[in-house]
């Protein structure tokens, strides 16, 4: 080996750099463990402790030192499935942005195009592209995007804007730029909010040009609070309000009108004596005295007063909203009230007639106008702080700019004169509606008070300081992982890694003896390099990422196996040890096969990285890095020890007494049984296709959308009973035992298309109410839903995938599989210069994919572990494609070598010799991989059970197809003339 000294230098340097990079992870882990010990399970105390030492030195190297924040930035970060926390994908509403850019255009073509774009859920096509297509189809050239009532409005005119003469194509470029600017603005607002939230190492990133933003909050635990914080647009407005005395006649008239259209039932609840009933009562025949005969008034559950028209149950708000939207009800408003805007207050708790706590919301009527614009907007707020009001209750104080201060003084002056109230409205929710009793308020300072707690005022001040989002942000995909589940994943992953490493190392020693020890040293160095690169890249380690590392152990020795098997052949041919080693490490020896096999593997990994997301991208990252480090250590590190052995004239045979006779005289006629192989595979393919058509697949929420909850109970539960209970409230639900019999995986599509915080809270509460009978009485809603250290029961993991995201994921999956097969086919075509090699490989891969899909289709209903088709499964399929190609390429390389060499015999005999000569490598690599995967399947935990099972089946089938499908297809597709020419050359030689 040339430049041995240089390779040693770089290897030592790389090892030192890796140790240096990993040292930050060890230090950060120690500090975090100290924080956990100090906090004793109090997560808030733990976070404060880490924040307090953020700028303190925790790592001193003598010549330099690092603060905890610097150490944290350089460590290997754990993904949510290992750390616990919340991961959401927010979809910034491009529809809202377009409405804003058009100044809420009333143009019918424009609005129909918005509606059509919303209805079109075609995968991987942006909303903006859908809108442009819909507009072109609806306008048919009669209406232009540059129309004055669409985008050529005053706010978009000027340099870089839209003018009347522009074509639709020119306007599209401007609008795309404006939408990108709005998404960038939303990205900035969300980053400011998250930075103030108080979690360590938050991650936020834009996802391409989709208008989607990924937010990861490791260690975050309060699910409802975080979702509300992220989705709040912070649209702060100040409105003048009507009083109950002004709206009473309308409410009475609306109630009478609704009597004629609504079927009402008599209720047994008592009449509530409130200000509205007193105002409207006109004698013994008053409508309000007859409870159960008033569609609107009967829904009032508590007294109003001033600007509050009454308090209603949250479940009735949608019904009441529907009443006010009816045209015949709107017509009852007085002329000066026709633009009244009815909105709800913040959720509060009151006492009912039996002194029991019940939830209620207040109804307000705002003084609207033709354009539905508030008297003042929150854009004038320059600062906001959480504080306490004069009564000592939590509040938020705000400071306005000069323009806002002047408008605020005018607004409060008018309210003082008219004895009216000013509603402070955030995202269409009234937080308070104070009166003004001391004259106009100057200086631009104001205060929001109401039924807040300290946490709410902190969050409200945070979003006001960060600013409003340019459009609504909907959570279209989310995942919540409890820290306890994360720790289990770490333990499972560590166990499988250790056992896998021991198994591979033991087998290499048993099979190759001293050379196996050298391979094990290379494997250890490979792991050091792998983790060092992960740390230097700031990569995020996920559970599938750990699976990728364990898988790398199985493949790391593959290059050594190929080299060692080649060296054994050279020694059997009579070469000296030195000559055999040099030949095996040459291009004509093992290097060509190693390069071809690993290039196909890298191509598959690249496809996984491009099309994958979250944990799958982590799996692809570790896989790709592992391939590179494995090649380096197998080729160079192991070679250093082998050359040192040769230099000392020591004996090195690459075998042990146990393995010396393995495959030495192996001679099986693979082509003779090809018809039986074809028949068996054809039956498998037909059965699989029939099962896929009839039994179908168990598609996970990644592909069909939905909500999934992993719920752990105190004792075993019956899945069937829980399914019946949940079907009553959700309409439909799928319930399966997940791992142990006290743990269920619950899936429902209930309100999956509704992205607001209210919908998520409703689902969580319904789930809790339905399941709480299976838990002890002390389990509260917060303990059931939220994550916290040491959590044993309740929701330990939850995820949601909206239908649009599911469609995109499914489209990505199709393209990933087809793209991977096409890329590998093209590479083999270029490398082998004959299309028959590519066809043979693709035939084997297609066979393997159909086989695995068939197994999953046939078995998912009765297997004791999850067999869902999701992103993890697609990653497994792509990995199977990679390893199937790897096996096939090794055989094809030997076929090419023998056909280009002097091997005598007929075409079929030469091919059979090629297959038999690679059997030791094929079986060795496959057994190593199967052993590692089996260990991961046993010790890796239920979270990746289906993922590992797919790869396990795929490797077994891939080994079979490389021997009995790929090579026979290659032989059968080469023309008879080419075969005769080859046979003539080899008989003459």
Order of alpha helices (4+ residues) and beta strands (2+ residues): alpha-alpha-beta-beta-alpha-beta-alpha-beta-alpha-alpha-alpha-alpha-beta-beta-alpha-beta-alpha-alpha-beta-beta-alpha-alpha-beta-beta-beta-beta-beta-beta-alpha-beta-beta-beta-alpha-beta-alpha-alpha-beta-alpha-alpha-alpha-alpha-alpha-alpha-alpha-alpha-beta-alpha-beta-beta-alpha-alpha-beta-alpha-alpha-alpha-alpha-alpha-alpha-alpha-alpha
